[in-house]
Amino acid sequence: MSVTTPEMSENQPSNDNPLTGNTPLPRFDAIEPSHAVPALRSLLNDAGSALEKIYEGPVSWDEVALAEERILCAISNVWAPVSHLHSVADSEEWREAYGEAVMLLTDFHTALDQNPKRAKAWQALADSDEFASLSAPQQQVVNHTLRDFRLSGAYLEDVSQQRFAEIRRRLTELGTAFQQNVQDATDGWSQHFTDATALAGLPENELKQAAARAGEEGGYTINLEYPSYHAVMTYADDGELRETVYRAYATRASDQGPHAGQWDNSPLILEMLTLRRELAQLLEFDSYADYSLETKMAPTVDATLAFLRSLAEKALPHARRDMRELNEFAASQGAATPLKAWDLAYWSEKLREERFAVSDEELRPYLSLDGCLKGMLDVTNQLFGIEFRANADAPVWHPDVRYYDVVDAEGSKLAGFYIDVYARKGKRGGAWMGSCRDRYRWPSHSQLPVAFLNCNFPAPTPEQPSLLNHRDLTTLFHEFGHSLHHMLTRIPYPAVGGISGVEWDAVEQPSQFLENWCWEREALDGFARHVSTGESMPSDLLEKLLAARRFQSGMFLVRQLEFALTDLRLHQEFDPDDHGQVARIVSEVRAEVAVVPYPRGNRFLNSFGHLFAGGYAAGYYSYLWAEQLAADAFGRFQEEGIFNAETGEAFRREVLETGGSRPAMDSFVAFRGRQPSIEPLLASYGL
Ligand SMILES: [Zn+2]
């Protein structure tokens, strides 16, 4: 390698700071919060001058791409354990260290993204004679880097560049204000009851929550936070109460409802759509939807609309049938029909209880955490020929954490895997996968990918092992799918290895794909065994579990389609001079795909954070897109056997190992032999 900077040299543990040294695994037995900022600061200081030298020096793959990557990889080797420990072992000290470290890192990356010398050096590399001789993954690294420069406005003329930056800043402000309005409107409404009569129907646990909300005042409080809203809509027997709560919820941050005009997001929505359109036009896209799709797998806006509409065509008859059944059922129980919007969740729950009730308590004894974990590793072993070997020598951050070396059939080590399963104080909620080490080739040795998988399952007690419900099980498999994508990559360039650089409408493919093994009798029979008797799940219990998966799937699907179509059309067609266009698109899409009887004044868009305060603008369709890929990939396993090792090997080779090193469509076609089809997705919904 022609560029080496002594401070970046690999694998030399520094004698005083355990975060440095690019060790194969972080030294979790030694890392303290006080190590974070000094390690990062010294690394970033050195990085600044080293990078300047790189961008001013000769241009070649080694001297630009590889040299830059070496610096970034060393930084991420420090950052990954810091950010991880902040999430799983939170304390005052970690919070402080993390806060300071994250600012250092943000400033560093902002400067890097806007560095004109950097843009020039990468462009020169793309234009060099060497480029043609680079491997496809290397070319992908260069292309992605240049694409990101282009999309961040780096090549615009001065005036346009200024305007571009202004728009981005304003959009950030608007997103924050949008979210704030939704929060204020949510917080701004609640209702208090002195006794539980009005809340008849709510289960004991939900009543306890309502009592906890009321606090010292006593009695019960309901509000518009999702858990409270969901409990009332699903369980409250009083239809008028449900209507009141529904109307308050569906009009949050709008010109309608109990706080009409206060915290109204309507002008913000118009300004954001206007600015997004201008931003896209500055970069010479027809619309913001085209801009959004530039970095995604879905080919064009029209093709994506066609995908959504062909799903709608198939799903609508089923959704209408679901709705008819629901009305018939409610009528048979003496309800007034046709049901109103605020009746649907309530009667759906009653119908579900009657037809498919499978209680968590019935299932738990069959889903011990240890059994499920072993099952998950066995499934992966059968599918991909890899083995997980527990290694107690690896340092961990908590005694409950397990670490495995991942080895292939020949016994050579491929990756490392940490799993931290139990809920505990100081650990962030939910379940997530994180990268600990990326696959990378240092001049002297290869760095293997290492993943973190974190969940919040109930810890065992002296009387009882940890027992899961079925949602926990699918969550475990889902996050493990992401972990495999990271760990099985063969690409030694972190920018396009594993899940990095994968189009985000495709990145959920491996995770959703792996969930399928939680829904197959053949797989469940193997590991879902009674914790005391060792018997597999009785067939009637399994039947009910599988049938419940498809309950009202038509209605669920058309609702997703309504959101996705509204989002995409708004961002494709928006015209600031066409007043009333937003409301018109919303109602046109409803007329096209919705089966819910929306009342007048429903303003769901005004609190739709995915589109206006999250990253899903012109990207909501991604949920369905990735699900299509996952269902279709799994379809080949259904055809060839869900434990067929050859099929598993093909999925590993074409999808998991390649990561972001080539377009996700190429990987899919290489595995499936054709473009994705919607049929398996529909079949997975039972349609
Ligand atoms: Zn996911």
Boltz pocket constraint, residues with backbone or C-beta under 6 A from the ligand:
constraints:
  - pocket:
      binder: B
      contacts: [[A, 478], [A, 482], [A, 508], [A, 511]]
      max_distance: 6.0
